[in-house]
Structures are given as C-alpha cells and as structure tokens.
Amino acid sequence: MLFLNSVSFLMCAFAAAINAAPAATPNRLHSREDLTVYNGYCNIAENACHWSASDGSRVGTCTCSTGNNCGISNGRCYYDDQTLNCVCPTGS
C-alpha cells in the first residue's frame, strides 16, 4: 500500500510540473506596453531625427520617413517605437 501511495504522489507531482506555466526567458522581446514615442530634434543637413528617452536610457538617430522640413516646429521630431517610424514636421 505504501508503494502505491508513493507512485500516486510521484504521478501527481509529475503532472503538476508538466502543467506549470513556462518560466520567462531572459531574452524575451519587449511587450507592446513597453513601446513608446520618443521626442527628438531635427538635423536639417541629415534629414534625420536625433531622439532620446526623457531619462536618457535610450538614444538614437532615425531618417525622416514622414515629412522632410526640419526647419519648422522648432525642429522637433519623434521616433515611434511601436511603428518604427521617424516622424518629422511636414510644413504647410
């Protein structure tokens, strides 16, 4: 009887281990909630936006994919981390 109880216990433990949620991997991609829009400034000669996070944790440069007039809107531009677009002023 003791043997059957031990086997039953082991089978329950094994089933619980199989049905457990998978552990998070350290190299997982960022979730959609982590994505954001970063403010930047235009470099007219490069037609590029130099952007950074407000806390300085991320910085980068992107080529203007929308708009091309960095001389307006006080030279402000944006990098959208969700669409990966570099949004620059278009002018009127």
N, C-alpha and C positions, 0 to 999 in steps of 0.2 A: 504494500500500500504506500509506503514511504517513497518507493521508486516511482510510482505513478504520479504522486503529488509533485515530485521533483521535475519529472518530464513535463507535466502540465504547466508548472511555473516557468520552465525554460521556454516552452512554446508561447506562452503569453508575453514573456519578455521579448522574444524574437519578433512577434507580431507588432508589438508596440514600437520597436526600433524601426521596423520597415515603414510603419505609418507615420513616423515622426516627420515633422517639417524639415526640409533640407536646410542646412546651415548656409548663411550668407557667405558668398565668396569675397575675398578682399579686393578682387579686381573687377567687381561688378560695375556696370555703367551707371552714370547718374540717372536718377529718375526724372521725369518731366517736371516735378515740383522743384528740382534743383536749378532749372534753367531760368534765365532772366535776361533783361536788356541792360546793356552797359552804356553809359554816357561816354562821349569822346569829343575830340576836336579834329577838324579837317586840316589836312596839309594840302594846300591848293596845288602845289607842284606835283605831288604824287597822286592826286585824286584818291587819297586814302584817308581812312579814319583811324586815329590813334586812340584807343579806348582803354578804360581800366575800371575795375570794381571800386566802389566807394571806399572799401577798406584796404585797397591795394593788393588784395590776394590774387587777382588775375589782371593781366595787362596784355595788350595785343594790338595788331595793326590789321586792318582789312581793306580791301579795294572796294570803292563805292560801287555797289550793284544797283542801287536806285538813286537817281539824282546825280548831278555832277557839278553843282555850283557850291563849292565850299566857302565862297566869299560872302554868303548871306547867313542869316540866323545866327549871327555871332560865331560862325564857323563850327556850330555844334553838329554832331552826328551821333549815330547809335549803332551798336552791334547787338543783334538779336540772337541770343544763344539757342533759341528754340528752332528758328527757321534758318539759322546760319547766314542771315542776310546782313549786309553792311548798308545801313540806311543813311544816306546823305541828303542835304537840302536840295530841292529842285528849282526853287526860284519861281517867278511868275512871268 
